Each structure stands twice: as C-alpha cells, then as structure tokens.
Amino acid sequence: MAAPWAFLRLGIREWNGGTRSIHGMSESVAPGGNQKRRTLLQYLGDHFYDIQALREFLLLRQMLKLNRKNRSFIGINEKYGPYVTGALFILKLGGAVKFQDKEWIRPNERGRFSADFLAFREVPVEAVDASGCAINYLGLDNLSVALKELQSLSLQRCPNVDDWCLSRLYPLAGSLQELLLAGCPRVSERGLACLHHLQNLRRLDISDLPAVSHPGLTHILVEEMLPHCEVLGADWAQGLKLGPEQQPQDTSSPVSA
C-alpha cells in the first residue's frame, strides 16, 4: 500500500534534493558491471506500488509548485509598497498591469519587463490582465489585498481559477467595475453566485464556462443579481428569452407544417 502524506512530502524533498538524494543515485551498477542511469520513472517505481499513490504524489508536487508561484512577496511589499508588489506578482506570472494614468506594462516573449514601475509606489494599479496565467486562490488573495483600487480584472482562460477564487474577490467590492471570466474551465454557478457583493461591476464576461450546467438560466440569474452590470454571453440566454412563436424555424425540410 502507499505510504501516508508524510512520506509523499519526504519523496518530494528527496527528489528536489538534487545532488545528494537523486543525482547521487543517478547511476547504479548492474550485475554485469555496466552502469545505467536511474530515471524519474524508476525512482517513483521504487517508492510507489500502485497508480493511485503515484497520481497523488504527482498532484501534490504540482500543487506545491503552483502555490510557490502564488506566494506573497513580503520583502518587496515592505520596501516598495502594495501597488508595486501586486504589479510585480502579476508580471512574474506573465500577465500585464496598468498603473493609473500610465501605459500598460507587459513582459516580452522572454518574460522580461522594465523595472521602471518600481518608482510608482504611490500610483494605484487600475487594471490587471492575468489572462491564461497560473494564478490561484492564494494569488487572488494577495492581489485583492494589495490592489484595493483595482477597476478592471481579466482572468480569462485561467486554468486554476475556480469557485473558491471568486469568493476571494470581496475586498475589491468598492472599486472593481470590469471582470472577465471567459473560458475559465473550473468556474461554475456556485462561483458566479459569489459575485453578488460586487455591486459596482459594470461589465462581466461569463461566456464559454464549461462547468456551468445551465448557461442560459445562469445568465439571467446573474443579470438579476447584478442589475447595473452588462453581462456578456447573451447568446447563451437567447433561446430562453424568445417565445415559442419567435423561435427560429427549421427551413431545411421541404414538408410544410
């Protein structure tokens, strides 16, 4: 049987240990005297005896890596303040930021960006584009605390943004006016219901959310929940809003009704 979680963590430390733990075992002597290189698969095969244990190990390792990317920059915050810290966090994830009355700052194709924004310690960040970034609930916690004047937030196609993430946006209730969630595979009706506290929203994109089981009905309910907000994804609700006599007719059949 698989070892408990403590052993899984030990396995991660062993693999990440580098030279002493794994590279030290990277070559072993075969019976014939020939040397062979130990691969990661061989290492895992020595420590896990079923597929479920191996899957849990890999998922835990992936989760820890994701959480490291979303950790808070305490030292940076103490030195440069919350605006610069929040901007740096998004830029390191590959996103873009816009300080108030400034141009957009984006990383280049190599992930590099100018450090000129370090001088904007007193300038609020008004827009963040984190589309496609590996941001999760920890990152959104850090972001919402640091950038309380944020007006526009794009989380389109973010694979780790889920319902719990949306429940962490309440610190932005006083400022957020635009929220883009199109293409987030893990956002469902429950997460959208958590947006009721964002009454200052003026534009919300909830199109292409595969985890939403009833998109048309959800669209209507979100409109009622946020009456002053333009909710994008109206094509979902089109069939629900048309009466029977207004539904498009099938003209492909030659037989008349």
Secondary structure as UniProt FT lines:
FT   HELIX           5..16
FT   TURN            17..22
FT   HELIX           23..25
FT   STRAND          27..29
FT   TURN            31..32
FT   STRAND          35..37
FT   HELIX           40..47
FT   HELIX           51..69
FT   HELIX           74..80
FT   HELIX           82..93
FT   STRAND          96..99
FT   TURN            100..101
FT   STRAND          104..105
FT   TURN            109..110
FT   HELIX           116..119
FT   TURN            121..122
FT   STRAND          125..129
FT   TURN            131..132
FT   HELIX           137..146
FT   TURN            148..149
FT   STRAND          152..154
FT   TURN            156..157
FT   TURN            159..160
FT   HELIX           163..167
FT   HELIX           170..172
FT   TURN            173..175
FT   STRAND          178..180
FT   TURN            182..183
FT   HELIX           189..193
FT   HELIX           194..197
FT   TURN            199..200
FT   STRAND          203..205
FT   TURN            210..211
FT   HELIX           215..225
FT   TURN            227..228
FT   STRAND          230..232
FT   HELIX           234..241
FT   HELIX           244..246
//
